[in-house]
Amino acid sequence: MDLPLLSERELQVLRLLGQGKAVSAIAEELALSVKTISTYRARILDKLSCQTTGELIRYAIEARLID
């Protein structure tokens, strides 16, 4: 599966979303604001042509981004 141009941070956020972590938990883990993580999530959704977090999780699993 070919990944579009995601920044390192977007890839990191995608992996954490793929693990089922909530935006607030990711924000706390990365020491960023919830708004910042929400912005990353929105960019990732757009770049991967996904509509929901569930689709992102499936994408992350299929792309073998998570264990």
Predicted model as a PDB file, atoms N, CA, C, CB and O in Angstrom, pLDDT in the B-factor column:
MODEL        1                                                                  
ATOM      1  N   MET A   1       0.858  -1.182   0.000  1.00 56.00           N  
ATOM      2  CA  MET A   1       0.000   0.000   0.000  1.00 56.00           C  
ATOM      3  C   MET A   1       0.896   1.234   0.000  1.00 56.00           C  
ATOM      4  CB  MET A   1      -0.971   0.004   1.234  1.00 56.00           C  
ATOM      5  O   MET A   1       1.782   1.371   0.844  1.00 56.00           O  
ATOM      6  N   ASP A   2       0.663   2.103  -0.925  1.00 58.00           N  
ATOM      7  CA  ASP A   2       1.497   3.285  -1.079  1.00 58.00           C  
ATOM      8  C   ASP A   2       0.950   4.426  -0.227  1.00 58.00           C  
ATOM      9  CB  ASP A   2       1.578   3.705  -2.558  1.00 58.00           C  
ATOM     10  O   ASP A   2      -0.210   4.813  -0.369  1.00 58.00           O  
ATOM     11  N   LEU A   3       1.784   4.958   0.652  1.00 65.00           N  
ATOM     12  CA  LEU A   3       1.355   6.069   1.497  1.00 65.00           C  
ATOM     13  C   LEU A   3       1.538   7.386   0.755  1.00 65.00           C  
ATOM     14  CB  LEU A   3       2.141   6.084   2.826  1.00 65.00           C  
ATOM     15  O   LEU A   3       2.591   7.630   0.165  1.00 65.00           O  
ATOM     16  N   PRO A   4       0.508   8.239   0.785  1.00 68.00           N  
ATOM     17  CA  PRO A   4       0.683   9.571   0.213  1.00 68.00           C  
ATOM     18  C   PRO A   4       1.694  10.361   1.054  1.00 68.00           C  
ATOM     19  CB  PRO A   4      -0.680  10.324   0.138  1.00 68.00           C  
ATOM     20  O   PRO A   4       2.188   9.864   2.067  1.00 68.00           O  
ATOM     21  N   LEU A   5       1.987  11.549   0.643  1.00 87.00           N  
ATOM     22  CA  LEU A   5       2.979  12.339   1.355  1.00 87.00           C  
ATOM     23  C   LEU A   5       2.443  12.813   2.707  1.00 87.00           C  
ATOM     24  CB  LEU A   5       3.407  13.536   0.509  1.00 87.00           C  
ATOM     25  O   LEU A   5       1.805  13.860   2.810  1.00 87.00           O  
ATOM     26  N   LEU A   6       2.717  12.023   3.728  1.00 92.00           N  
ATOM     27  CA  LEU A   6       2.369  12.397   5.089  1.00 92.00           C  
ATOM     28  C   LEU A   6       3.648  12.861   5.781  1.00 92.00           C  
ATOM     29  CB  LEU A   6       1.696  11.205   5.862  1.00 92.00           C  
ATOM     30  O   LEU A   6       4.719  12.286   5.590  1.00 92.00           O  
ATOM     31  N   SER A   7       3.514  13.902   6.581  1.00 93.00           N  
ATOM     32  CA  SER A   7       4.671  14.339   7.357  1.00 93.00           C  
ATOM     33  C   SER A   7       4.954  13.288   8.434  1.00 93.00           C  
ATOM     34  CB  SER A   7       4.425  15.753   7.996  1.00 93.00           C  
ATOM     35  O   SER A   7       4.124  12.420   8.705  1.00 93.00           O  
ATOM     36  N   GLU A   8       6.119  13.381   9.031  1.00 92.00           N  
ATOM     37  CA  GLU A   8       6.465  12.438  10.104  1.00 92.00           C  
ATOM     38  C   GLU A   8       5.444  12.523  11.233  1.00 92.00           C  
ATOM     39  CB  GLU A   8       7.887  12.723  10.648  1.00 92.00           C  
ATOM     40  O   GLU A   8       5.035  11.501  11.784  1.00 92.00           O  
ATOM     41  N   ARG A   9       5.033  13.739  11.575  1.00 96.00           N  
ATOM     42  CA  ARG A   9       4.063  13.918  12.660  1.00 96.00           C  
ATOM     43  C   ARG A   9       2.710  13.348  12.270  1.00 96.00           C  
ATOM     44  CB  ARG A   9       3.924  15.404  13.023  1.00 96.00           C  
ATOM     45  O   ARG A   9       2.044  12.719  13.092  1.00 96.00           O  
ATOM     46  N   GLU A  10       2.292  13.560  11.020  1.00 95.00           N  
ATOM     47  CA  GLU A  10       1.015  12.998  10.566  1.00 95.00           C  
ATOM     48  C   GLU A  10       1.059  11.475  10.622  1.00 95.00           C  
ATOM     49  CB  GLU A  10       0.687  13.472   9.131  1.00 95.00           C  
ATOM     50  O   GLU A  10       0.084  10.837  11.019  1.00 95.00           O  
ATOM     51  N   LEU A  11       2.175  10.901  10.230  1.00 94.00           N  
ATOM     52  CA  LEU A  11       2.327   9.449  10.288  1.00 94.00           C  
ATOM     53  C   LEU A  11       2.257   8.964  11.733  1.00 94.00           C  
ATOM     54  CB  LEU A  11       3.657   9.017   9.641  1.00 94.00           C  
ATOM     55  O   LEU A  11       1.639   7.940  12.022  1.00 94.00           O  
ATOM     56  N   GLN A  12       2.888   9.698  12.628  1.00 95.00           N  
ATOM     57  CA  GLN A  12       2.853   9.361  14.051  1.00 95.00           C  
ATOM     58  C   GLN A  12       1.413   9.410  14.576  1.00 95.00           C  
ATOM     59  CB  GLN A  12       3.755  10.326  14.858  1.00 95.00           C  
ATOM     60  O   GLN A  12       0.976   8.510  15.292  1.00 95.00           O  
ATOM     61  N   VAL A  13       0.691  10.457  14.218  1.00 96.00           N  
ATOM     62  CA  VAL A  13      -0.702  10.587  14.653  1.00 96.00           C  
ATOM     63  C   VAL A  13      -1.555   9.482  14.034  1.00 96.00           C  
ATOM     64  CB  VAL A  13      -1.266  11.977  14.273  1.00 96.00           C  
ATOM     65  O   VAL A  13      -2.415   8.923  14.715  1.00 96.00           O  
ATOM     66  N   LEU A  14      -1.339   9.157  12.775  1.00 95.00           N  
ATOM     67  CA  LEU A  14      -2.083   8.078  12.123  1.00 95.00           C  
ATOM     68  C   LEU A  14      -1.855   6.753  12.843  1.00 95.00           C  
ATOM     69  CB  LEU A  14      -1.673   7.956  10.645  1.00 95.00           C  
ATOM     70  O   LEU A  14      -2.800   5.996  13.066  1.00 95.00           O  
ATOM     71  N   ARG A  15      -0.614   6.472  13.204  1.00 94.00           N  
ATOM     72  CA  ARG A  15      -0.320   5.225  13.934  1.00 94.00           C  
ATOM     73  C   ARG A  15      -1.068   5.182  15.269  1.00 94.00           C  
ATOM     74  CB  ARG A  15       1.204   5.087  14.177  1.00 94.00           C  
ATOM     75  O   ARG A  15      -1.628   4.151  15.642  1.00 94.00           O  
ATOM     76  N   LEU A  16      -1.071   6.296  15.974  1.00 95.00           N  
ATOM     77  CA  LEU A  16      -1.756   6.347  17.272  1.00 95.00           C  
ATOM     78  C   LEU A  16      -3.272   6.241  17.108  1.00 95.00           C  
ATOM     79  CB  LEU A  16      -1.401   7.644  18.011  1.00 95.00           C  
ATOM     80  O   LEU A  16      -3.935   5.569  17.899  1.00 95.00           O  
ATOM     81  N   LEU A  17      -3.822   6.896  16.091  1.00 94.00           N  
ATOM     82  CA  LEU A  17      -5.252   6.741  15.803  1.00 94.00           C  
ATOM     83  C   LEU A  17      -5.555   5.291  15.446  1.00 94.00           C  
ATOM     84  CB  LEU A  17      -5.689   7.683  14.652  1.00 94.00           C  
ATOM     85  O   LEU A  17      -6.580   4.741  15.851  1.00 94.00           O  
ATOM     86  N   GLY A  18      -4.650   4.678  14.683  1.00 91.00           N  
ATOM     87  CA  GLY A  18      -4.811   3.286  14.283  1.00 91.00           C  
ATOM     88  C   GLY A  18      -4.823   2.329  15.458  1.00 91.00           C  
ATOM     89  O   GLY A  18      -5.395   1.242  15.382  1.00 91.00           O  
ATOM     90  N   GLN A  19      -4.193   2.738  16.537  1.00 92.00           N  
ATOM     91  CA  GLN A  19      -4.197   1.931  17.765  1.00 92.00           C  
ATOM     92  C   GLN A  19      -5.473   2.146  18.572  1.00 92.00           C  
ATOM     93  CB  GLN A  19      -2.976   2.268  18.627  1.00 92.00           C  
ATOM     94  O   GLN A  19      -5.666   1.540  19.625  1.00 92.00           O  
ATOM     95  N   GLY A  20      -6.344   3.023  18.058  1.00 91.00           N  
ATOM     96  CA  GLY A  20      -7.614   3.267  18.722  1.00 91.00           C  
ATOM     97  C   GLY A  20      -7.565   4.345  19.784  1.00 91.00           C  
ATOM     98  O   GLY A  20      -8.503   4.488  20.567  1.00 91.00           O  
ATOM     99  N   LYS A  21      -6.486   5.101  19.819  1.00 95.00           N  
ATOM    100  CA  LYS A  21      -6.354   6.155  20.825  1.00 95.00           C  
ATOM    101  C   LYS A  21      -7.211   7.360  20.447  1.00 95.00           C  
ATOM    102  CB  LYS A  21      -4.878   6.576  20.982  1.00 95.00           C  
ATOM    103  O   LYS A  21      -7.352   7.702  19.273  1.00 95.00           O  
ATOM    104  N   ALA A  22      -7.775   7.991  21.467  1.00 96.00           N  
ATOM    105  CA  ALA A  22      -8.603   9.186  21.270  1.00 96.00           C  
ATOM    106  C   ALA A  22      -7.710  10.395  21.001  1.00 96.00           C  
ATOM    107  CB  ALA A  22      -9.509   9.444  22.510  1.00 96.00           C  
ATOM    108  O   ALA A  22      -6.540  10.418  21.384  1.00 96.00           O  
ATOM    109  N   VAL A  23      -8.280  11.391  20.341  1.00 96.00           N  
ATOM    110  CA  VAL A  23      -7.545  12.617  20.033  1.00 96.00           C  
ATOM    111  C   VAL A  23      -6.973  13.226  21.309  1.00 96.00           C  
ATOM    112  CB  VAL A  23      -8.459  13.633  19.315  1.00 96.00           C  
ATOM    113  O   VAL A  23      -5.827  13.673  21.327  1.00 96.00           O  
ATOM    114  N   SER A  24      -7.766  13.244  22.371  1.00 97.00           N  
ATOM    115  CA  SER A  24      -7.294  13.834  23.633  1.00 97.00           C  
ATOM    116  C   SER A  24      -6.120  13.047  24.221  1.00 97.00           C  
ATOM    117  CB  SER A  24      -8.442  13.892  24.652  1.00 97.00           C  
ATOM    118  O   SER A  24      -5.190  13.640  24.768  1.00 97.00           O  
ATOM    119  N   ALA A  25      -6.159  11.720  24.110  1.00 98.00           N  
ATOM    120  CA  ALA A  25      -5.063  10.888  24.619  1.00 98.00           C  
ATOM    121  C   ALA A  25      -3.795  11.103  23.799  1.00 98.00           C  
ATOM    122  CB  ALA A  25      -5.460   9.400  24.599  1.00 98.00           C  
ATOM    123  O   ALA A  25      -2.694  11.140  24.349  1.00 98.00           O  
ATOM    124  N   ILE A  26      -3.950  11.246  22.486  1.00 98.00           N  
ATOM    125  CA  ILE A  26      -2.802  11.500  21.615  1.00 98.00           C  
ATOM    126  C   ILE A  26      -2.199  12.863  21.942  1.00 98.00           C  
ATOM    127  CB  ILE A  26      -3.216  11.433  20.121  1.00 98.00           C  
ATOM    128  O   ILE A  26      -0.979  13.009  22.009  1.00 98.00           O  
ATOM    129  N   ALA A  27      -3.052  13.849  22.143  1.00 98.00           N  
ATOM    130  CA  ALA A  27      -2.583  15.198  22.482  1.00 98.00           C  
ATOM    131  C   ALA A  27      -1.750  15.160  23.759  1.00 98.00           C  
ATOM    132  CB  ALA A  27      -3.778  16.170  22.650  1.00 98.00           C  
ATOM    133  O   ALA A  27      -0.683  15.770  23.836  1.00 98.00           O  
ATOM    134  N   GLU A  28      -2.244  14.443  24.751  1.00 98.00           N  
ATOM    135  CA  GLU A  28      -1.518  14.344  26.020  1.00 98.00           C  
ATOM    136  C   GLU A  28      -0.185  13.615  25.825  1.00 98.00           C  
ATOM    137  CB  GLU A  28      -2.376  13.614  27.077  1.00 98.00           C  
ATOM    138  O   GLU A  28       0.847  14.052  26.335  1.00 98.00           O  
ATOM    139  N   GLU A  29      -0.213  12.512  25.091  1.00 97.00           N  
ATOM    140  CA  GLU A  29       0.996  11.711  24.859  1.00 97.00           C  
ATOM    141  C   GLU A  29       2.079  12.500  24.120  1.00 97.00           C  
ATOM    142  CB  GLU A  29       0.645  10.454  24.065  1.00 97.00           C  
ATOM    143  O   GLU A  29       3.265  12.364  24.420  1.00 97.00           O  
ATOM    144  N   LEU A  30       1.668  13.321  23.157  1.00 97.00           N  
ATOM    145  CA  LEU A  30       2.631  14.074  22.346  1.00 97.00           C  
ATOM    146  C   LEU A  30       2.867  15.496  22.875  1.00 97.00           C  
ATOM    147  CB  LEU A  30       2.145  14.140  20.905  1.00 97.00           C  
ATOM    148  O   LEU A  30       3.620  16.269  22.282  1.00 97.00           O  
ATOM    149  N   ALA A  31       2.224  15.827  23.982  1.00 98.00           N  
ATOM    150  CA  ALA A  31       2.348  17.151  24.594  1.00 98.00           C  
ATOM    151  C   ALA A  31       1.953  18.261  23.621  1.00 98.00           C  
ATOM    152  CB  ALA A  31       3.779  17.375  25.082  1.00 98.00           C  
ATOM    153  O   ALA A  31       2.631  19.281  23.507  1.00 98.00           O  
ATOM    154  N   LEU A  32       0.839  18.036  22.925  1.00 97.00           N  
ATOM    155  CA  LEU A  32       0.281  19.016  21.993  1.00 97.00           C  
ATOM    156  C   LEU A  32      -1.168  19.273  22.386  1.00 97.00           C  
ATOM    157  CB  LEU A  32       0.384  18.519  20.507  1.00 97.00           C  
ATOM    158  O   LEU A  32      -1.745  18.527  23.176  1.00 97.00           O  
ATOM    159  N   SER A  33      -1.748  20.325  21.834  1.00 98.00           N  
ATOM    160  CA  SER A  33      -3.147  20.618  22.153  1.00 98.00           C  
ATOM    161  C   SER A  33      -4.078  19.688  21.372  1.00 98.00           C  
ATOM    162  CB  SER A  33      -3.477  22.097  21.839  1.00 98.00           C  
ATOM    163  O   SER A  33      -3.714  19.139  20.332  1.00 98.00           O  
ATOM    164  N   VAL A  34      -5.284  19.532  21.906  1.00 98.00           N  
ATOM    165  CA  VAL A  34      -6.298  18.730  21.233  1.00 98.00           C  
ATOM    166  C   VAL A  34      -6.597  19.328  19.860  1.00 98.00           C  
ATOM    167  CB  VAL A  34      -7.589  18.646  22.086  1.00 98.00           C  
ATOM    168  O   VAL A  34      -6.800  18.596  18.891  1.00 98.00           O  
ATOM    169  N   LYS A  35      -6.624  20.655  19.781  1.00 98.00           N  
ATOM    170  CA  LYS A  35      -6.889  21.324  18.500  1.00 98.00           C  
ATOM    171  C   LYS A  35      -5.818  20.983  17.470  1.00 98.00           C  
ATOM    172  CB  LYS A  35      -6.962  22.848  18.695  1.00 98.00           C  
ATOM    173  O   LYS A  35      -6.129  20.762  16.299  1.00 98.00           O  
ATOM    174  N   THR A  36      -4.562  20.941  17.898  1.00 98.00           N  
ATOM    175  CA  THR A  36      -3.468  20.597  16.979  1.00 98.00           C  
ATOM    176  C   THR A  36      -3.629  19.173  16.455  1.00 98.00           C  
ATOM    177  CB  THR A  36      -2.101  20.752  17.681  1.00 98.00           C  
ATOM    178  O   THR A  36      -3.471  18.930  15.259  1.00 98.00           O  
ATOM    179  N   ILE A  37      -3.941  18.237  17.339  1.00 98.00           N  
ATOM    180  CA  ILE A  37      -4.124  16.839  16.914  1.00 98.00           C  
ATOM    181  C   ILE A  37      -5.334  16.733  15.994  1.00 98.00           C  
ATOM    182  CB  ILE A  37      -4.297  15.902  18.145  1.00 98.00           C  
ATOM    183  O   ILE A  37      -5.311  15.982  15.018  1.00 98.00           O  
ATOM    184  N   SER A  38      -6.384  17.478  16.299  1.00 97.00           N  
ATOM    185  CA  SER A  38      -7.571  17.475  15.427  1.00 97.00           C  
ATOM    186  C   SER A  38      -7.228  17.997  14.037  1.00 97.00           C  
ATOM    187  CB  SER A  38      -8.700  18.327  16.044  1.00 97.00           C  
ATOM    188  O   SER A  38      -7.752  17.502  13.040  1.00 97.00           O  
ATOM    189  N   THR A  39      -6.360  18.984  13.969  1.00 97.00           N  
ATOM    190  CA  THR A  39      -5.917  19.517  12.678  1.00 97.00           C  
ATOM    191  C   THR A  39      -5.124  18.457  11.916  1.00 97.00           C  
ATOM    192  CB  THR A  39      -5.062  20.793  12.876  1.00 97.00           C  
ATOM    193  O   THR A  39      -5.333  18.260  10.719  1.00 97.00           O  
ATOM    194  N   TYR A  40      -4.209  17.772  12.615  1.00 97.00           N  
ATOM    195  CA  TYR A  40      -3.462  16.685  11.969  1.00 97.00           C  
ATOM    196  C   TYR A  40      -4.418  15.612  11.457  1.00 97.00           C  
ATOM    197  CB  TYR A  40      -2.439  16.064  12.951  1.00 97.00           C  
ATOM    198  O   TYR A  40      -4.261  15.120  10.340  1.00 97.00           O  
ATOM    199  N   ARG A  41      -5.407  15.248  12.270  1.00 97.00           N  
ATOM    200  CA  ARG A  41      -6.382  14.222  11.878  1.00 97.00           C  
ATOM    201  C   ARG A  41      -7.127  14.653  10.618  1.00 97.00           C  
ATOM    202  CB  ARG A  41      -7.386  13.953  13.026  1.00 97.00           C  
ATOM    203  O   ARG A  41      -7.322  13.852   9.703  1.00 97.00           O  
ATOM    204  N   ALA A  42      -7.541  15.917  10.572  1.00 97.00           N  
ATOM    205  CA  ALA A  42      -8.263  16.430   9.403  1.00 97.00           C  
ATOM    206  C   ALA A  42      -7.387  16.378   8.154  1.00 97.00           C  
ATOM    207  CB  ALA A  42      -8.738  17.872   9.653  1.00 97.00           C  
ATOM    208  O   ALA A  42      -7.860  16.006   7.081  1.00 97.00           O  
ATOM    209  N   ARG A  43      -6.115  16.747   8.288  1.00 96.00           N  
ATOM    210  CA  ARG A  43      -5.194  16.685   7.141  1.00 96.00           C  
ATOM    211  C   ARG A  43      -5.007  15.249   6.666  1.00 96.00           C  
ATOM    212  CB  ARG A  43      -3.829  17.295   7.510  1.00 96.00           C  
ATOM    213  O   ARG A  43      -4.980  14.979   5.465  1.00 96.00           O  
ATOM    214  N   ILE A  44      -4.879  14.330   7.624  1.00 95.00           N  
ATOM    215  CA  ILE A  44      -4.683  12.919   7.278  1.00 95.00           C  
ATOM    216  C   ILE A  44      -5.925  12.389   6.557  1.00 95.00           C  
ATOM    217  CB  ILE A  44      -4.386  12.072   8.551  1.00 95.00           C  
ATOM    218  O   ILE A  44      -5.815  11.704   5.540  1.00 95.00           O  
ATOM    219  N   LEU A  45      -7.107  12.710   7.092  1.00 95.00           N  
ATOM    220  CA  LEU A  45      -8.353  12.285   6.441  1.00 95.00           C  
ATOM    221  C   LEU A  45      -8.381  12.761   4.994  1.00 95.00           C  
ATOM    222  CB  LEU A  45      -9.583  12.827   7.206  1.00 95.00           C  
ATOM    223  O   LEU A  45      -8.728  12.002   4.088  1.00 95.00           O  
ATOM    224  N   ASP A  46      -8.016  14.014   4.785  1.00 94.00           N  
ATOM    225  CA  ASP A  46      -8.026  14.586   3.441  1.00 94.00           C  
ATOM    226  C   ASP A  46      -7.016  13.882   2.531  1.00 94.00           C  
ATOM    227  CB  ASP A  46      -7.724  16.087   3.502  1.00 94.00           C  
ATOM    228  O   ASP A  46      -7.349  13.491   1.413  1.00 94.00           O  
ATOM    229  N   LYS A  47      -5.789  13.725   3.015  1.00 93.00           N  
ATOM    230  CA  LYS A  47      -4.732  13.122   2.193  1.00 93.00           C  
ATOM    231  C   LYS A  47      -5.014  11.664   1.850  1.00 93.00           C  
ATOM    232  CB  LYS A  47      -3.402  13.222   2.908  1.00 93.00           C  
ATOM    233  O   LYS A  47      -4.623  11.188   0.783  1.00 93.00           O  
ATOM    234  N   LEU A  48      -5.694  10.950   2.757  1.00 92.00           N  
ATOM    235  CA  LEU A  48      -5.984   9.532   2.524  1.00 92.00           C  
ATOM    236  C   LEU A  48      -7.379   9.305   1.947  1.00 92.00           C  
ATOM    237  CB  LEU A  48      -5.839   8.757   3.817  1.00 92.00           C  
ATOM    238  O   LEU A  48      -7.798   8.166   1.742  1.00 92.00           O  
ATOM    239  N   SER A  49      -8.093  10.402   1.688  1.00 92.00           N  
ATOM    240  CA  SER A  49      -9.461  10.333   1.151  1.00 92.00           C  
ATOM    241  C   SER A  49     -10.364   9.476   2.020  1.00 92.00           C  
ATOM    242  CB  SER A  49      -9.447   9.783  -0.271  1.00 92.00           C  
ATOM    243  O   SER A  49     -11.125   8.649   1.516  1.00 92.00           O  
ATOM    244  N   CYS A  50     -10.274   9.675   3.315  1.00 94.00           N  
ATOM    245  CA  CYS A  50     -11.117   8.962   4.264  1.00 94.00           C  
ATOM    246  C   CYS A  50     -12.143   9.936   4.838  1.00 94.00           C  
ATOM    247  CB  CYS A  50     -10.264   8.317   5.398  1.00 94.00           C  
ATOM    248  O   CYS A  50     -11.960  11.153   4.800  1.00 94.00           O  
ATOM    249  N   GLN A  51     -13.229   9.369   5.370  1.00 95.00           N  
ATOM    250  CA  GLN A  51     -14.291  10.195   5.941  1.00 95.00           C  
ATOM    251  C   GLN A  51     -14.342  10.107   7.464  1.00 95.00           C  
ATOM    252  CB  GLN A  51     -15.628   9.786   5.364  1.00 95.00           C  
ATOM    253  O   GLN A  51     -14.753  11.060   8.126  1.00 95.00           O  
ATOM    254  N   THR A  52     -13.923   8.961   8.026  1.00 94.00           N  
ATOM    255  CA  THR A  52     -14.068   8.738   9.462  1.00 94.00           C  
ATOM    256  C   THR A  52     -12.776   8.212  10.077  1.00 94.00           C  
ATOM    257  CB  THR A  52     -15.208   7.763   9.732  1.00 94.00           C  
ATOM    258  O   THR A  52     -11.866   7.763   9.379  1.00 94.00           O  
ATOM    259  N   THR A  53     -12.725   8.282  11.398  1.00 91.00           N  
ATOM    260  CA  THR A  53     -11.584   7.716  12.114  1.00 91.00           C  
ATOM    261  C   THR A  53     -11.545   6.211  11.909  1.00 91.00           C  
ATOM    262  CB  THR A  53     -11.652   8.056  13.619  1.00 91.00           C  
ATOM    263  O   THR A  53     -10.466   5.622  11.837  1.00 91.00           O  
ATOM    264  N   GLY A  54     -12.698   5.591  11.817  1.00 93.00           N  
ATOM    265  CA  GLY A  54     -12.757   4.146  11.566  1.00 93.00           C  
ATOM    266  C   GLY A  54     -12.053   3.778  10.265  1.00 93.00           C  
ATOM    267  O   GLY A  54     -11.341   2.775  10.203  1.00 93.00           O  
ATOM    268  N   GLU A  55     -12.249   4.577   9.239  1.00 94.00           N  
ATOM    269  CA  GLU A  55     -11.564   4.337   7.970  1.00 94.00           C  
ATOM    270  C   GLU A  55     -10.057   4.513   8.120  1.00 94.00           C  
ATOM    271  CB  GLU A  55     -12.099   5.279   6.887  1.00 94.00           C  
ATOM    272  O   GLU A  55      -9.280   3.788   7.500  1.00 94.00           O  
ATOM    273  N   LEU A  56      -9.642   5.480   8.947  1.00 91.00           N  
ATOM    274  CA  LEU A  56      -8.206   5.677   9.197  1.00 91.00           C  
ATOM    275  C   LEU A  56      -7.608   4.463   9.903  1.00 91.00           C  
ATOM    276  CB  LEU A  56      -7.971   6.948  10.042  1.00 91.00           C  
ATOM    277  O   LEU A  56      -6.501   4.028   9.588  1.00 91.00           O  
ATOM    278  N   ILE A  57      -8.362   3.924  10.862  1.00 91.00           N  
ATOM    279  CA  ILE A  57      -7.885   2.741  11.586  1.00 91.00           C  
ATOM    280  C   ILE A  57      -7.706   1.580  10.613  1.00 91.00           C  
ATOM    281  CB  ILE A  57      -8.872   2.351  12.723  1.00 91.00           C  
ATOM    282  O   ILE A  57      -6.688   0.888  10.641  1.00 91.00           O  
ATOM    283  N   ARG A  58      -8.695   1.371   9.758  1.00 92.00           N  
ATOM    284  CA  ARG A  58      -8.598   0.290   8.772  1.00 92.00           C  
ATOM    285  C   ARG A  58      -7.416   0.518   7.837  1.00 92.00           C  
ATOM    286  CB  ARG A  58      -9.902   0.179   7.961  1.00 92.00           C  
ATOM    287  O   ARG A  58      -6.689  -0.420   7.508  1.00 92.00           O  
ATOM    288  N   TYR A  59      -7.226   1.755   7.413  1.00 90.00           N  
ATOM    289  CA  TYR A  59      -6.095   2.095   6.547  1.00 90.00           C  
ATOM    290  C   TYR A  59      -4.777   1.765   7.232  1.00 90.00           C  
ATOM    291  CB  TYR A  59      -6.134   3.582   6.164  1.00 90.00           C  
ATOM    292  O   TYR A  59      -3.889   1.156   6.636  1.00 90.00           O  
ATOM    293  N   ALA A  60      -4.662   2.175   8.493  1.00 90.00           N  
ATOM    294  CA  ALA A  60      -3.416   1.930   9.253  1.00 90.00           C  
ATOM    295  C   ALA A  60      -3.144   0.440   9.386  1.00 90.00           C  
ATOM    296  CB  ALA A  60      -3.496   2.572  10.656  1.00 90.00           C  
ATOM    297  O   ALA A  60      -1.995   0.009   9.292  1.00 90.00           O  
ATOM    298  N   ILE A  61      -4.198  -0.354   9.604  1.00 90.00           N  
ATOM    299  CA  ILE A  61      -4.027  -1.800   9.724  1.00 90.00           C  
ATOM    300  C   ILE A  61      -3.605  -2.398   8.385  1.00 90.00           C  
ATOM    301  CB  ILE A  61      -5.329  -2.462  10.221  1.00 90.00           C  
ATOM    302  O   ILE A  61      -2.664  -3.189   8.321  1.00 90.00           O  
ATOM    303  N   GLU A  62      -4.301  -2.017   7.320  1.00 90.00           N  
ATOM    304  CA  GLU A  62      -3.993  -2.562   5.992  1.00 90.00           C  
ATOM    305  C   GLU A  62      -2.602  -2.152   5.514  1.00 90.00           C  
ATOM    306  CB  GLU A  62      -5.040  -2.103   4.981  1.00 90.00           C  
ATOM    307  O   GLU A  62      -1.943  -2.901   4.792  1.00 90.00           O  
ATOM    308  N   ALA A  63      -2.155  -0.956   5.919  1.00 88.00           N  
ATOM    309  CA  ALA A  63      -0.825  -0.480   5.520  1.00 88.00           C  
ATOM    310  C   ALA A  63       0.256  -1.001   6.467  1.00 88.00           C  
ATOM    311  CB  ALA A  63      -0.796   1.057   5.483  1.00 88.00           C  
ATOM    312  O   ALA A  63       1.438  -0.695   6.315  1.00 88.00           O  
ATOM    313  N   ARG A  64      -0.181  -1.795   7.449  1.00 90.00           N  
ATOM    314  CA  ARG A  64       0.741  -2.392   8.438  1.00 90.00           C  
ATOM    315  C   ARG A  64       1.534  -1.323   9.193  1.00 90.00           C  
ATOM    316  CB  ARG A  64       1.715  -3.360   7.742  1.00 90.00           C  
ATOM    317  O   ARG A  64       2.735  -1.466   9.422  1.00 90.00           O  
ATOM    318  N   LEU A  65       0.843  -0.263   9.569  1.00 86.00           N  
ATOM    319  CA  LEU A  65       1.468   0.812  10.324  1.00 86.00           C  
ATOM    320  C   LEU A  65       1.423   0.564  11.824  1.00 86.00           C  
ATOM    321  CB  LEU A  65       0.799   2.123  10.004  1.00 86.00           C  
ATOM    322  O   LEU A  65       2.113   1.225  12.600  1.00 86.00           O  
ATOM    323  N   ILE A  66       0.594  -0.405  12.220  1.00 85.00           N  
ATOM    324  CA  ILE A  66       0.488  -0.722  13.638  1.00 85.00           C  
ATOM    325  C   ILE A  66       0.714  -2.218  13.838  1.00 85.00           C  
ATOM    326  CB  ILE A  66      -0.894  -0.293  14.201  1.00 85.00           C  
ATOM    327  O   ILE A  66       0.525  -3.028  12.930  1.00 85.00           O  
ATOM    328  N   ASP A  67       1.125  -2.552  15.055  1.00 74.00           N  
ATOM    329  CA  ASP A  67       1.403  -3.964  15.380  1.00 74.00           C  
ATOM    330  C   ASP A  67       0.143  -4.729  15.681  1.00 74.00           C  
ATOM    331  CB  ASP A  67       2.345  -4.064  16.563  1.00 74.00           C  
ATOM    332  O   ASP A  67       0.201  -5.924  15.972  1.00 74.00           O  
TER     333      ASP A  67                                                      
ENDMDL                                                                          
END                                                                             
